Amino acid sequence: MEAVSAASSQSLPSPPSTPSARSLSRRLTSLGEEVLRRALYSPQSISVYQHARRALAFGAYSNLLLIILPLGIVGGLLHWHVLLVFILNFLAVIPLSALLSYSSEKLSDHVGDLLGSLLNATFGNSVELAAGIMAVVRGRADIAQSIMIGSILSDLLLVLGFCMISASWGRNLSPFNAAVADTLSSLMIIATMAIILPTALASTLTAGHSQVTARIVTFSRGTAIILLVMYVCYIYFQMKTHAHLFERADNDHESNTAPLSSQPAPHANIYILILILIASSTGVVVCTYFVFQSMAGAAHTAHVSISFIATILIPIASNSPEGSAVIAASQRGDIDFAISVIVSSILQISLFVIPFLVILGWFAHQQITLRFDSFNTMILFFSVLAVSYMLREGRYTYIHGVMLVGL
């Protein structure tokens, strides 16, 4: 009997094994990597697999918020509760900004230095630009100005502060590239002074209200043209005449983030990048539109001011992808790269986005000026002075970052 039972047990086929959840997840991840490899990169590249893994890992957690995108659009079209519409579209802006920054950065590698810099300036601050254009068209210069000031302060205090904390925690005095920091801080002070001057001029004029407004509008439009010329000179300075000052930080960042293989990284398919750029920019515009539409109702429901939403919340949503990237880079020791990205973003807003909105208001017959709120102007001025003083020292500790975040 034992022999018969043993023989029968050997003759019976074993039941098929069911894949576990972990193995199924690994298979789906491998499939996703293969799809991304075939879609984005050419088959001639040798290190495609490593680059595809990094692309999948980029913004993996924030990309989960893309699930909210259709809900936000449907909620805006069907006129759901204003607070719900605001929250859904506000959260959807975060992964869209990450995709837009990623595609514009990769696309700039194919189009040259000048056009690539314009792409990064336009799409790197897409949320601020879209919200600013909507505010200008509707004659809400105060909202546009609050968003611009908030974006500068978010980069200047919050992002840079966390970069210093993550880079120097548990260490002594940490150095950084003083030449780049000194140059960028000087440019930042000049750009900030150009923005503050119309506000200072308005406080000194004693004529009638209409005459003061006319003078401020004329002065702001002239200053905006000068700022745009300064931005072109800054791009030429960074890309041509003094590119060696910025190559060290970029090379250090690439060496620390490069794969172990010494083979060159693959080039992304330009057509796929253009498709991602168009889709993500369209999503940013739509979500920003619904955020702008529901802002007043959400502020009333949540018992907060519109200025708080424009100055604090919208810049945080826009800067969170770039902020998380530079904080991670500074944690690996790339503080020079982080400072360069942060100050370059501030200069893009100061020298490109803000004057562009003033010129746009000129053509749209809207009196958009550089006369900001006095309190916000004072905060911006002292923040720029504090950061410039820290950068000129050439060394920092985590306590410097704590003080910036505390401001």
C-alpha positions in Angstrom: 0.0 0.0 0.0 2.8 2.4 0.8 4.5 1.7 -2.5 1.2 2.3 -4.4 0.5 5.5 -2.5 4.1 6.7 -3.2 3.8 5.8 -6.8 0.5 7.6 -7.1 1.8 10.7 -5.4 4.7 10.8 -7.8 2.5 10.4 -10.8 0.1 13.2 -9.8 1.2 16.6 -11.3 1.9 19.3 -8.7 -0.5 22.2 -8.7 0.6 25.3 -10.5 2.3 27.9 -8.3 0.6 31.2 -8.0 2.8 34.2 -8.2 3.1 36.3 -5.1 2.3 40.0 -4.9 6.0 40.8 -4.7 6.9 38.8 -7.8 4.0 40.3 -9.7 5.2 43.8 -8.7 8.7 42.9 -9.9 7.3 41.7 -13.2 5.3 44.9 -13.7 8.3 47.1 -12.8 10.4 45.2 -15.3 7.7 45.6 -17.9 7.5 49.3 -17.2 11.3 49.7 -17.5 11.2 47.9 -20.8 8.4 50.1 -22.2 10.2 53.2 -21.0 13.4 52.0 -22.6 11.8 51.4 -26.0 9.8 54.6 -25.9 12.3 57.2 -24.8 15.8 55.9 -25.8 17.5 54.7 -28.9 18.5 51.0 -29.1 22.1 52.0 -29.9 22.7 53.2 -26.3 24.6 50.8 -24.1 23.6 52.1 -20.7 19.9 52.3 -21.4 18.8 50.1 -18.5 20.5 52.2 -15.8 19.1 55.4 -17.3 15.6 54.0 -17.5 15.7 52.9 -13.9 16.7 56.5 -12.9 13.9 57.9 -15.0 11.3 55.6 -13.4 12.6 56.5 -10.0 12.4 60.3 -10.7 9.5 61.7 -8.9 8.0 58.3 -8.2 6.1 59.3 -5.2 4.9 62.6 -6.6 3.8 60.9 -9.8 1.2 59.0 -7.8 -0.6 62.3 -7.6 -1.3 62.0 -11.3 -4.3 59.9 -10.3 -5.9 63.0 -9.0 -5.5 64.9 -12.4 -8.7 63.6 -14.0 -10.7 64.1 -10.8 -9.5 67.7 -10.6 -10.5 68.4 -14.2 -13.9 66.7 -13.9 -14.5 68.5 -10.6 -13.8 71.8 -12.2 -16.0 71.1 -15.2 -18.9 69.8 -13.2 -18.6 72.6 -10.6 -17.9 70.6 -7.5 -17.4 72.3 -4.2 -14.8 75.0 -4.6 -12.6 73.8 -1.8 -12.5 70.2 -3.3 -11.8 71.5 -6.8 -8.9 73.7 -5.4 -7.4 70.8 -3.4 -7.6 68.3 -6.3 -6.1 70.6 -8.9 -3.5 72.0 -6.4 -2.2 68.5 -5.8 -2.3 67.6 -9.5 0.0 70.6 -10.3 2.9 69.0 -8.3 3.6 65.9 -10.6 2.8 67.9 -13.7 5.4 70.5 -12.7 7.9 67.6 -12.3 7.2 66.1 -15.7 7.3 69.5 -17.3 10.7 70.4 -15.7 12.1 66.9 -16.6 11.0 67.1 -20.3 12.1 70.7 -20.8 15.5 69.9 -19.2 16.1 66.9 -21.5 14.7 68.7 -24.5 17.2 71.6 -23.9 20.0 69.2 -24.6 18.9 68.9 -28.2 18.3 72.6 -29.1 21.4 74.5 -28.0 22.3 76.7 -25.1 20.2 79.9 -25.7 17.0 78.1 -26.8 17.5 75.6 -24.0 17.8 78.3 -21.4 14.6 80.0 -22.7 12.9 76.6 -22.5 14.0 76.2 -18.9 12.9 79.7 -18.0 9.5 79.3 -19.7 8.6 75.8 -18.6 10.7 75.7 -15.4 8.4 78.3 -13.9 5.3 77.2 -15.7 2.9 77.4 -12.8 4.0 80.9 -11.9 3.8 82.0 -15.5 0.4 80.5 -16.1 -1.1 81.9 -12.9 0.5 85.2 -13.6 -0.9 85.4 -17.1 -4.4 84.6 -15.9 -4.1 87.2 -13.2 -2.9 89.8 -15.6 -5.6 89.1 -18.1 -8.2 89.5 -15.4 -6.6 92.7 -14.0 -5.5 91.1 -10.7 -2.0 92.4 -10.5 -2.0 91.9 -6.8 -2.3 88.1 -7.2 0.4 88.0 -9.8 2.7 90.0 -7.7 2.1 87.8 -4.6 2.8 84.6 -6.6 6.1 86.0 -7.9 7.2 87.3 -4.5 6.2 84.0 -2.9 8.1 81.9 -5.4 11.3 83.9 -4.9 11.0 83.7 -1.1 10.2 79.9 -1.3 13.4 79.3 -3.2 15.5 81.8 -1.2 14.5 80.8 2.3 12.7 77.4 2.3 14.5 75.4 -0.4 18.0 76.9 0.3 17.5 76.5 4.0 16.7 72.8 3.7 19.6 72.3 1.3 22.0 73.7 3.9 20.5 71.6 6.7 20.7 68.4 4.7 24.2 69.1 3.4 25.9 70.1 6.7 24.0 68.1 9.3 26.5 66.5 11.7 29.5 68.2 10.0 31.7 71.2 10.8 31.9 74.3 8.6 31.2 73.2 5.0 32.6 75.2 2.0 31.1 75.8 -1.4 32.3 77.4 -4.6 32.7 81.1 -3.6 33.3 82.4 -7.1 29.9 81.1 -8.4 28.1 82.0 -5.1 29.6 85.6 -5.2 28.6 86.1 -8.8 25.1 84.8 -8.4 24.5 86.7 -5.2 25.6 90.0 -6.9 23.2 89.3 -9.8 20.4 88.5 -7.4 20.9 91.8 -5.5 20.9 93.8 -8.7 17.7 92.1 -10.0 16.0 92.6 -6.6 16.9 96.2 -6.5 15.5 96.7 -10.0 12.2 95.2 -8.8 12.1 97.3 -5.5 12.9 100.7 -7.2 9.3 101.3 -8.5 7.9 100.7 -5.0 10.4 103.1 -3.5 9.6 105.7 -6.2 5.9 105.4 -5.5 6.5 106.3 -1.9 8.3 109.5 -2.8 5.8 110.9 -5.3 3.4 113.5 -3.9 1.3 114.3 -7.0 -2.3 113.2 -7.6 -3.2 109.5 -7.7 -3.7 109.4 -11.5 -0.4 111.1 -12.1 1.5 108.8 -9.7 -0.1 105.8 -11.3 0.9 107.0 -14.8 4.5 107.6 -13.7 4.8 104.2 -12.0 3.3 102.5 -15.1 5.8 104.2 -17.4 8.7 103.6 -15.0 7.7 99.9 -14.6 7.5 99.2 -18.3 10.9 100.8 -18.9 12.4 98.8 -16.1 10.8 95.6 -17.5 12.5 96.1 -20.8 15.8 96.7 -19.1 15.3 93.5 -17.0 14.7 91.4 -20.1 17.9 92.8 -21.6 19.7 91.9 -18.4 18.3 88.3 -18.7 19.7 87.9 -22.2 23.1 89.2 -20.9 22.9 86.8 -18.0 22.2 83.8 -20.4 25.2 84.9 -22.5 27.3 85.3 -19.4 26.4 81.8 -18.1 26.6 79.9 -21.4 29.3 81.7 -23.3 31.8 84.0 -21.7 32.0 82.6 -18.2 30.7 79.1 -18.6 33.7 77.7 -16.7 32.3 79.1 -13.5 29.3 76.9 -13.8 30.9 73.8 -15.3 32.4 72.7 -12.0 29.1 72.5 -10.2 27.4 70.8 -13.1 30.3 68.3 -13.5 30.3 67.5 -9.8 26.6 66.8 -9.9 26.8 64.6 -13.0 29.7 62.6 -11.5 27.8 62.0 -8.3 24.6 61.0 -10.0 26.1 59.0 -12.9 25.9 55.2 -13.0 28.8 53.0 -12.2 29.2 52.3 -15.8 31.6 54.6 -17.7 29.6 54.5 -20.9 27.7 57.7 -22.0 24.1 58.2 -21.0 21.5 57.7 -23.8 19.8 60.6 -25.4 16.0 60.8 -25.1 13.8 60.6 -28.1 13.0 64.2 -29.0 9.5 63.5 -30.3 8.5 61.7 -27.1 9.9 64.6 -25.1 7.9 67.1 -27.1 4.8 65.0 -26.6 5.4 64.9 -22.8 6.1 68.6 -22.8 2.9 69.5 -24.6 0.8 67.2 -22.5 2.2 68.3 -19.2 2.1 72.0 -20.0 -1.5 71.6 -21.1 -2.3 69.9 -17.8 -0.5 72.6 -15.9 -2.5 75.3 -17.6 -5.9 73.5 -17.1 -5.2 72.7 -13.4 -3.8 76.2 -12.8 -7.0 77.7 -14.3 -9.2 75.7 -12.0 -7.0 76.6 -9.0 -7.3 80.3 -10.0 -11.0 79.9 -10.5 -11.6 78.3 -7.1 -9.1 80.4 -5.2 -11.5 83.0 -3.8 -14.1 80.4 -2.8 -11.5 78.1 -1.2 -10.0 81.0 0.7 -13.5 81.9 2.1 -14.3 78.3 3.0 -11.0 77.6 4.7 -10.9 81.0 6.4 -7.6 82.1 4.9 -6.7 85.0 2.7 -6.1 84.9 -1.0 -2.7 86.5 -0.4 -1.8 83.4 1.7 -2.7 81.1 -1.1 -0.9 83.1 -3.7 2.2 83.8 -1.6 2.6 80.5 0.2 0.7 77.6 -1.3 1.0 78.1 -5.0 4.8 78.6 -4.9 5.2 75.5 -2.7 3.3 73.4 -5.3 5.3 74.8 -8.1 8.8 74.5 -6.5 8.3 71.2 -4.7 9.7 69.0 -7.6 12.8 71.2 -8.1 13.1 71.7 -4.4 13.1 68.0 -3.6 15.7 67.4 -6.4 18.2 70.0 -5.1 17.7 69.0 -1.5 18.6 65.4 -2.5 21.6 66.7 -4.4 22.8 68.7 -1.5 22.4 65.7 0.8 24.9 63.9 -1.5 27.3 66.9 -1.1 26.4 68.8 -4.3 25.7 72.1 -2.5 27.3 74.1 -5.4 24.9 72.6 -7.8 21.9 73.3 -5.4 22.9 76.9 -5.0 23.4 77.4 -8.7 19.9 76.0 -9.5 18.2 77.9 -6.7 19.7 81.3 -7.6 19.2 80.7 -11.3 15.5 80.0 -10.6 15.3 83.3 -8.7 17.0 85.2 -11.5 14.6 83.6 -14.1 11.6 84.9 -12.1 13.1 88.3 -11.4 14.6 88.9 -14.9 12.2 87.1 -17.1 8.8 86.1 -15.7 8.0 89.4 -13.8 9.0 91.8 -16.6 7.3 89.5 -19.1 4.0 89.9 -17.2 4.5 93.7 -17.1 5.0 93.7 -20.9 2.0 91.4 -21.4 -0.1 93.8 -19.3 1.1 96.6 -21.6 -0.2 94.8 -24.7 -3.4 93.7 -22.9 -4.1 97.3 -21.9 -3.7 96.4 -18.2 -1.7 98.7 -15.9 0.5 96.0 -14.4 3.4 97.6 -12.6 6.4 96.7 -10.5 4.9 98.4 -7.5 4.7 95.6 -4.9 3.1 95.5 -1.5 5.4 97.4 0.9 5.5 94.6 3.5 6.4 91.9 0.9 9.0 94.2 -0.6 10.6 94.7 2.7 10.7 91.0 3.4 12.2 90.3 0.0 14.9 93.0 0.4 16.1 91.7 3.8 15.9 88.1 2.8 18.1 88.8 -0.3 20.6 90.7 1.9 20.7 87.9 4.5 21.3 85.1 1.9 23.8 87.2 0.0 25.8 87.7 3.2 25.8 84.0 3.9 26.9 83.1 0.3 29.7 85.6 0.5 31.2 83.9 3.5 31.9 80.8 1.5 31.2 78.5 4.4 28.0 77.4 6.1 26.6 75.1 8.8 23.2 73.6 9.4 22.3 76.5 11.7 22.4 78.9 8.7 19.8 76.7 7.1 17.7 76.6 10.2 17.7 80.4 10.4 16.6 80.7 6.7 13.7 78.2 7.2 12.7 80.0 10.3 12.4 83.3 8.4 
